[in-house]
Amino acid sequence: MSLGMRPHGTPDQLERRRRHAIDVIKAGHGTTEVARRFKVDPRSVRRWKVNYRRGRVGA
């Protein structure tokens, strides 16, 4: 298994996924639930949350 695997999708698709995940978080769902729903590591969700709070959703 390769470490540092990049997610599949165009940059626009990945941005939409991050924004959708943030909307789900804002609706009250937890990090673990969002990670499962979007099939990502919970660390990714936490990073998205930090970036959102810093005004860098797509970072």
N, C-alpha and C positions, 0 to 999 in steps of 0.2 A: 504494500500500500504506500502510495506517495504522500508525503507530508506537504502541506501548503497547497492543497488542491484548490484551483480556482472554480468558482461557481459557474454553472452553465447559463448562458443568456447574453444578450447584448447589454451594454452599459445602461441603456434606457430601461430594459426589462428588469435589470437588477435594482435600479433606482426605484422603479414602481413597486417592486417587492419590498424594499426597505420601508418605503412610505406606507404601504399597506400594513406592514408589521407594526409600525409606529401607531397607526390608527387603531389596531387591535389592542395594543398596550394601553393607549389612552382610553379605550372602552372598558378597561379594568382587568384585562387578562394578564397573567403573570409571565415572567420570563421563560420558565420551563414549558408552559403551555404553548406560548408563541413559537418557541424553538421547535417543538414537536409538530406544530401545525405547518410551519414553513420548511421543515426538514433541514434545520441548521443546528449548529452547536449553540448551546445557551450563551457561550462567550460572544458569539456574533451578535446575538440579540442585545446583550449588555453593551457592546460597543456601539450598536446602532442607537441605543437609548442615550448614551453619553454624547454621541455626535449630535443627536437631535437637540439635546439640552444646550449644546454649545452653538446651535444654529447651523450645523453642518450635516444635515440629514444624509446627503449623498457621499459623505467623506469615507 
